[in-house]
Amino acid sequence: MEKMKDYLFVSLFLFISVPAVAQLNADEKKIIDYVNSHLKETEQLLIESVNINSGTLNVEGVKKVGSLYRKEFDKIGFKTEWVVLPDSLKRAGHLVATVNGTQGKKLFLIGHLDTVFELDMAFAPYTKLNDSTATGQGVNDMKGGNAVMIGALKALSSLGLLKNTTVIAYFTGDEESSGFPHHVARKDFIDRAKTTDIALGFEGAQGLSTVAVARRGIGGWVLNVEAKTGHSAGIFSEGAGYGAIYEAARIISEFRTQLANEKYLTFNPGLIAGGSEISVDRAAARVEAVGKTNIISPAAYVAGDLRFISQAQRDRAREKMRAIVAQSLNGTKSTISFSDGLPAMEPSEGNYRLVRFLDSVTKDMGIGPTKAGDPGSRGAGDISDIAKYVDSLDGMGASGGGAHKPGETINLKEFPYLIQRAAIMIYRLTRENASIK
């Protein structure tokens, strides 16, 4: 009975993919046929990877997923290597698979081995809910995307369509929680990307018709407030002033009123404390405060994040925030400091050209047009680190929902189309006459 179900599963996708070959050349039709005929083994790779816990801090689990993928690349003639990170970063490292040549565009393909689901969380194995949906840890983010990439490259390599091309498939081991310092964790990743022309990220797809030309960057900020202290009966007076808590409240309220309506900009105060004494453990994101209602608070602390669509927007927001902080209430003094996280993947014209290129692919496949998604809808990811060096497109992976949540899902009906889409996109970009307009 199980074999019959498997046969029906594959047959269903073979049937629904028939209209997709109308505008394709002979090689591209072979790609479609290969993806369809090997769909079951691609799904099996997905199942095996999902059933390995690879939370970022589970170093052995991350390495195990890397070993699984490495075997797949070794089979199709890619050169594979494991990038070892310093022990101090406490991260597994990264898997890199490459082929080298001179034909067409040099491609940098991005996946990641880790998930947000650590060993101390309840384990959720790959489970097919019905013919169109499966669930499991990282099934969408991003083991589904990894399977899309690997399935596409296996089709191309097996058909002899990667000869004399340059493709770097790079799977980081700490995308969900980067090793610190970040520039050390990503040095090799960035250096290799700089040698290529185009980056394609295989984070989750937002359906068949939308891809990402941008991802917002992220940084942090910390506000420290000092103030006069004294009996609460004197608050607001010239001699006593307003206290640290009122000043902190003024500042974050002004952030909201003056900056909240700027498109693509968000800033969230995620941690706040005030009182007579405060103790801050920034590494553990913990604050303790002691105070009394009849004492004017002499200290307050606020920590938050800042998300932005460009470095210019980030810099403007920081300057505005500094100006707000400087307008101190009587009896108070405040300072704000900023920290960098991941840069923004800005919505460049080069990225939009890639959307137009992919749009021609999906139209020729018969699955309709492709458009750029909302530039502000995605947070930072690995591709953000290298987007300023090469034209980039993200959202080339699997579709589904609930990323980072229990019950994360993958859309199995769209899965084969996304593999086909990726394979034909890579095929066209790596031809000798590849042109992007």
Secondary structure, 3 states (H helix, E strand, C coil): CHHHHHHHHHHHHHHHCHHHHCCCCHHHHHHHHHHHHCHHHHHHHHHHHHCCCCECCCHHHHHHHHHHHHHHHHHCCCEEEEECCCHHHCCCCEEEEEECCCEEEEEEEEEECCECCCCCCCCCCCEEEECCEEECCCCCCCHHHHHHHHHHHHHHHHCCCCCCEEEEEEEECCCCCCCCCHHHHCHHHHHHHCCCCEEEECCCECCCCEEECCECEEEEEEEEEEECCCEHHHCCCCCCCCHHHHHHHHHHHHHHHHHCCCCCCEEEEEEEEEECEEEEECCCCEEEEECCCCECCCEEEEEEEEEECCHHHHHHHHHHHHHHHHCCCCCEEEEEEEEEEECCECCCHHHHHHHHHHHHHHHHHCCCCCEECCCCCCCCCHHHHCCCCCEEEECCCCEEECCCCCCCEEECCCHHHHHHHHHHHHHHHCCCCCCCC
